[in-house]
Amino acid sequence: MSALVTMPKPKRDLREVFDALDNEGRAIGAKVAAPDRPVICLLGDGALMFAIQKIMTAVENNLDLPIICVDSGGYGEICNNEIERGIEPIAVNLCQPDWVKLAEAFGARGFSAKH
């Protein structure tokens, strides 16, 4: 499932994808397809943990692709699914790595922002 917000310029949109497991793959594909267009990947910490190797894919392909990871503390979508089904949430809260150091270990630049 996804939501689409049409932008003022033609052939540009802001897409919010709720399947959570391949946002970074779509962002890499969008950047490869249109390297001169700005592309930003926004995803949660749980989704990034599923696909951390894609940071290396972006680095290896020298892509200018900001990946913004929102620290929501774990697999929120899975947790909500368990709760909705009357299942006690299990294994959905993540121990957080140092995301900056992890990005740097892949050869990317990492930054941290706090509110």
Secondary structure as UniProt FT lines:
FT   STRAND          2..6
FT   TURN            10..11
FT   STRAND          13..17
FT   HELIX           23..33
FT   TURN            35..36
FT   STRAND          41..44
FT   HELIX           45..50
FT   TURN            51..52
FT   HELIX           53..60
FT   TURN            61..62
FT   STRAND          67..70
FT   HELIX           76..84
FT   TURN            85..86
FT   HELIX           99..105
FT   TURN            106..107
//
